[in-house]
């Protein structure tokens, strides 16, 4: 039986490896302004985060996001990311084991 390849990504905050579709990508496109790329298709340097507030808080603290994007994150961009994180659940639901 042929299994479809599932791309995996690592969260920059908790370092957990998950399927790309379960993550949110923050991207710094060539034009500059940081954006949240829900579909993971935008061009530019990206960093993946779990869909939980805890990981976003961790990434916004301690320079993890800047390091992953290899670029500074302005206070305005940081606020926009915090606002997005407010809509997320506090913790990640446990990963479903489909094996």
Wavefront OBJ file of the C-alpha trace (Angstrom):
o trace
v 0.000 0.000 0.000
v 1.335 3.410 -1.005
v 1.492 6.056 1.741
v 1.282 9.694 0.741
v 4.325 11.715 1.811
v 3.449 14.093 4.658
v 5.835 17.067 4.909
v 7.004 17.626 8.494
v 8.120 20.880 10.089
v 9.649 21.763 13.461
v 8.088 24.399 15.714
v 10.671 27.114 16.499
v 9.305 27.391 20.041
v 8.755 23.858 21.408
v 10.960 22.066 18.801
v 8.225 19.482 18.214
v 8.028 17.954 14.727
v 4.506 17.950 13.278
v 2.861 17.697 9.856
v 3.179 21.010 8.011
v -0.633 21.359 7.818
v -0.900 21.439 11.625
v 1.466 24.409 11.849
v 1.243 28.122 11.114
v 4.024 29.739 9.081
v 5.254 33.230 9.812
v 7.027 34.572 6.740
v 9.254 37.548 5.915
v 8.645 38.075 2.181
v 11.280 39.785 -0.002
v 9.179 42.997 0.136
v 9.717 43.185 3.891
v 6.550 43.220 6.045
v 6.063 40.124 8.198
v 2.919 38.088 7.559
v 1.094 35.050 8.869
v 0.931 32.500 6.079
v -1.870 30.070 7.009
v -1.455 28.043 3.811
v 2.354 27.860 3.923
v 2.715 28.931 0.290
v 4.001 32.537 0.456
v 7.491 33.294 -0.862
v 10.122 34.325 1.633
v 11.974 33.202 4.741
v 9.587 31.295 6.995
v 9.340 29.933 10.506
v 6.808 27.381 11.726
v 4.839 27.523 14.971
v 2.292 25.175 16.556
v -1.300 26.365 16.638
v -1.184 27.159 20.360
v -0.682 30.375 22.295
v 2.079 28.888 24.458
v 4.410 28.402 21.467
v 3.675 31.859 20.065
v 4.426 33.485 23.430
v 7.690 31.555 23.623
v 8.674 32.496 20.054
v 7.960 36.201 20.629
v 10.078 36.153 23.780
v 13.775 35.439 23.642
v 14.477 36.269 19.992
v 13.586 32.853 18.545
v 11.507 34.373 15.760
v 14.232 36.859 14.769
v 16.781 34.042 14.712
v 14.569 31.783 12.562
v 13.703 34.570 10.113
v 17.245 35.983 10.175
v 15.706 39.447 10.460
v 14.543 41.843 13.177
v 10.848 41.867 14.136
v 9.423 45.338 14.776
v 7.248 46.121 17.799
v 4.289 46.690 15.434
v 4.780 43.234 13.843
v 5.198 41.703 17.299
v 1.841 43.217 18.368
v 0.122 41.813 15.260
v 1.532 38.349 16.042
v 0.402 38.626 19.682
v -3.103 39.563 18.517
v -3.159 36.491 16.239
v -1.929 34.286 19.097
v -4.776 35.500 21.335
v -7.229 33.649 19.077
v -5.364 30.345 19.458
v -5.951 27.735 22.179
v -3.532 27.901 25.128
v -2.127 24.418 24.495
v -1.694 22.219 21.449
v -4.154 19.325 21.226
v -2.222 16.070 21.535
v -1.098 14.821 18.120
v -3.291 12.102 16.634
v -1.406 8.877 16.110
v -2.430 7.557 12.691
v -0.135 4.547 12.346
l 1 2 3 4 5 6 7 8 9 10 11 12 13 14 15 16 17 18 19 20 21 22 23 24 25 26 27 28 29 30 31 32 33 34 35 36 37 38 39 40 41 42 43 44 45 46 47 48 49 50 51 52 53 54 55 56 57 58 59 60 61 62 63 64 65 66 67 68 69 70 71 72 73 74 75 76 77 78 79 80 81 82 83 84 85 86 87 88 89 90 91 92 93 94 95 96 97 98 99
